[in-house]
Amino acid sequence: MSDFPTPNFSIDLSGQVALVTGATAGLGQRFARVLAACGAKVAFTGRRKERLDALAQELRANGAECEPVVMDMTDRAQIRAGLAQAEEALGTVTILVNNAGVPDAQYATKIDDDMFDSIVNTNLEGPWILSCAVAERLMKAQLPGRIINIASMAAFDVQPQFPSALYVTTKGALVRMTEAMATEWAKYFINVNAIAPATFRSEMVEDLLERTGDLAQYFPRKRICEPPQMDSTLLFLASPSSECVTGTVIKVDDGQLGR
């Protein structure tokens, strides 16, 4: 007889502590709500304190235990201090969602040093530092964990009409970082996976649509995806259901791009 239930599937996150970066809008804000709704204690970060406080008020009104953390992903000291604040308030982080990211919307030869540093630090260095810090704590506590990196279909598809050379480079590196960390930390039962969305509704995408017009007309299904349509992918990777899944990138693009 198997010890596993049938079906062996659960999205119950009771007893888990999640940390979501870039949660002042869009996907990150949705991720925080969904993880809290499934029973996790949730810390969430961003640079806009008023938005963090508003989200905290909303979640607490719905019975969630949460902690808003002001964090700039380009500031190493803030990243480390923010993680310490989250853990002091809620306990050891067992689910990390590296969601914070910024685009370049610029051709490679037009990117100056300040833009380069901002994009690389936010999209790659910040997730690296935070992932390592969370993994170290999990190893010390001898706890399993889930790290979910929000990459992008841009890691796999580059369009010449949309300048994004540095963004594409950082998201491609994030995918490879996911695979490398998953390999290194498998023996500690720390699963590291990534989600690669295409065009989902967000502040970043709204800015893109202002510049490029209605992109949906070019997609097979003629639509822009909405954040709730990624709930199931997030919960699969965050929950006990994905116990044997690590080093994987799940593409969620609604058929917008080819293969």
Steps between C-alpha positions, in 0.01 A plus 500: 500500500624847416534757777398770253141623473315473171537742340832608654429871466469783751517878507484518879785729606419508871818529706699645209660844491515666158696802381393671177708778345360773279154477656376857466308422180425244231617143529686548828197644673288213369758243616490641854120482510490144365765362736324661796165358387654152508611538861858627478634783710615753241767769496500716192739764378524804280619858499160671540415483869147633464409217264656240727306636796174493302557137402584408860177661620303304240658165582468546876133587457462161332667322791851463357822542695734718299790745509561787254870557437646801320774360277695634204640202309800708391606553862679200654467631854125550458460147360673342798329727753163438337541123524593535867190714560275245329644213702481686829131566436391169348772235536740326261407566136415170330355638175681774309351660189756714318255712305651851498626601158545799272519530119747697294294583187824616345746381238827366638715787376269753668525352851714713729677382815221605736235312304726198470558486874133550583376222271771247580475563874120478508450208262801284585722609787211561741342157439844339533570663838151432636493138379836424659400664827171308516672172406765546771230543763308197377814286511579616853144427614498170305176598330388434142413801289371637174666776298304626200666741261281705267690495174344590164433356158746770394769261623412279204365739236653828382315727257706763313215752501489500881829624650571292808858375474593537867162386635522188283855437619407524869194277463705243310754507781220461756390181324852359513534611864182305575645184349837539672359569846251213464788264429713629788221502759307186408665302780359750749145455362491858380313508170590782262276559199399783271190629327546664161194714424440673171274806491296522821319810620731707724632853539802404290279363222268802513804722442598276208151519348511880519811494284411220258122501476272197525728195501208262548411524132821309420427212738313185391240544776479880461533572870733616775517250787384604846697432826239254641570274203840424652365395842507128424862504379618692805314272740626185331861609549443637853301207634580141606366389160831586330721308744703335221508800264821705511713677241198544272374802309127506430407714198165676545438696182147414380648392167617856432843386380627212289706206612 
